[in-house]
């Protein structure tokens, strides 16, 4: 995925490269290894070249504001694939979206069942990883289909948990 990120008069093309569980970001000729987990309320935990960062991300149609210990930064992010066809995040793309484990762990609680209507950012299940409880949230509005997650079961990165259809 290639994104164009603008701040003031500066424009940078950023390529996100995902190869299974390994992710990299390419800024021009420089590649940076990275991983991220979406936490509650717009917070993210990032690992960039071995450094851990906790950031708060706020996105609206005009800008992306990132707040961390280093300060607050405002950007404009454009996805050339969307070419101006803005679709609200809550609506997501039409069709079925697979939710898979982003990390190995143990399913503590499954909060939804097949047929449940869910809203964007609603908690779907709780996954324990590295002695921390991580809420897996809905990436869009829709209806839950094919729940494979079972409380008490262990999962690996990439294991299928459930589908959401809109």
N, C-alpha and C positions, 0 to 999 in steps of 0.2 A: 504494500500500500504506500502510495506517495502522497504526501500532504505539502501544501505550500503554507508556510508560516510567515506572517508579516508583523513587524513591530516598527512603527514609525515609517521610515523610508527603506528599511532593510527587509528583504525577502529571502527566505531560505527554503530550499526543497529538502524535505525530510522523508526518508524512506524507512518504513518499518518492515523488517525482514523477520519472518517467523519460520523456523524449521523445527517442527514438533514442539518440544517444551523450551527450546532455545530461541531467544529473541535478540535481535540487534537493531540498532538505529544507525542509519548512515546519514551523515551531514556532509555533503560534498564527497570528499575522498576519505573522510574519517569515519570509522565504524566503532560504535560503543556497544558493549554487551549490556543487556538490560532485562529486567523482569519487573512486573508490577502486579499488584493485587488491589482491586477496588474494595474499599471499606465503606462504612456507612456515611451518608450525608455528604457526598462529594469528596471524601478523603481518599487518598491513594498512598500506598506504601510502595516506593520504587527502590530498585537496586540498580545503580548505574556504575559499571566497571568496579563492582565491589563496595561502593559507598551506598549506605541506606539513607533514603530521603523520605520524609513524611510531608505530603503536600495536600493542600485544599484546592480543588479545581472547580471553578464556576464558569459555566458555558451558557451564553445566550446567542441569539442569531447574529449579533454584531461582533462579539469578542469572546476570548477565553482568558480568564484571570486565574493565575496560579500564585498561591501564597505559600511560602515556606519560611524557614529560619533566615534565608538569604534576602527575603523581602517579598514584595508583591510585583508581579509582572503581568502586563496585559499584551495579548497577542490576537491576531486575526488568523484563524485556521480555515483554509479552503481545501476541499477534496476535489481535485479535477474531475474525478469520475462522476460527481454529482452535477457538475456544470450548471449550477444555479437552481437545481430542483431541490429546494429545501423541504425537508420532511421533519416534522417534530420528532424529537427523540422518543417521546412517549409512545408514538404510533409505531415506530420502528418500521422495518421493511415488511411488506405483506408476505404471508406464508409461514412456514414452520421454522422456528429457530431452536437449534439443539443447545442445551445447556450442559457443559461438560466440566468436570473437576479441574480447577486451575492449579491444584496442588494435591499431593498425596495426603491422606488423612482418614478420619473416621466420621461417618455420618452420625451426628448426635440426634437431630430431630428433622423430620420431614413435615413441613407446615402446610402443604397443599396436597390435594388429591386430583386424580384425573377428572376432568370436567369442571374444575374450579375456574372461575374468571379471576384474573389477576391484573393489577395495575402496575404501571412502570414503577420500579424501585421497591416493590413489595417484597418482603422476605419470603423466600421459597423453602429454604432449608438451612440448617446450621451444620457446618463442617469443622471438626476439630483438627488442627494441624499445628504441630510444634507447641502443644499445650495452650493454644489460643483458639477461641471460638470465632469462626468466620461466617457471617451471614452471606448466603448466596441470594442475590436479589434479581427480580425480573428486569430484563433489559428493555421490555416494551409491554404494552397492554396486550392482553390476549386470553386464551383459554389453555389450561394445562392439558397436555396429551402425554401418554406413554411415560409414566413415572417409573424409573428404574431404581432410584435411590431408596434404600431401606435403612432405617435407623439401626445402628449397631454394626453395619457393614463397613469394611475398609475399602477405600478407593485409591486409585493411582491417578496421576496427572493425565488428563485427557479422557478419563472414563465417563461414559454417558450417564447423566443424572435424570434429565427430563426434557420434554419438548414444550414449547409455547407456540400456539398457532394464532395468527390474527387474520 
